[in-house]
Amino acid sequence: MTDTIFIQGLLIHARHGVMDHEAEVGQRFVIDLELSTDLSESSRTDKLSHTVSYAEVVNAATAAFADQNYRLLERAAGAVADAILSAFPRVGSVKVTVHKPHAPIAAIFHDVGVILTRSRRPPAAG
């Protein structure tokens, strides 16, 4: 059984992008997260220790996204996915959506971004 914990609309100011001014000034990004995990134990026990803390996920995602400058959204989203899978063993997979509402594109657009889904690798058979 796989259940989902989600966090939508996490606003983070960061300095990601290919253009020089993006790295200097930065801009606002919006991140959505979906974490696949088994919530059967926490749904019975009502104990935080049996689930994944939203606050800790937000802290890990924010640090992974904002503590380093990346040229590509793909790399920034990958850093978030890697950090979550590394920090939270209960999470089997994570879907990271990064919206870049102020991307330097010479067009009128509603939204641009990337969506990455990463899964924990099962241990190698020995």
PyMOL commands that set and color helices and strands:
alter all, ss='L'
color gray80, all
select helices_A, chain A and resi 20-25+40-45+48-50+54-66+73-87
alter helices_A, ss='H'
color red, helices_A
select strands_A, chain A and resi 3-14+27-37+91-99+113-119
alter strands_A, ss='S'
color yellow, strands_A
deselect
rebuild
show_as cartoon
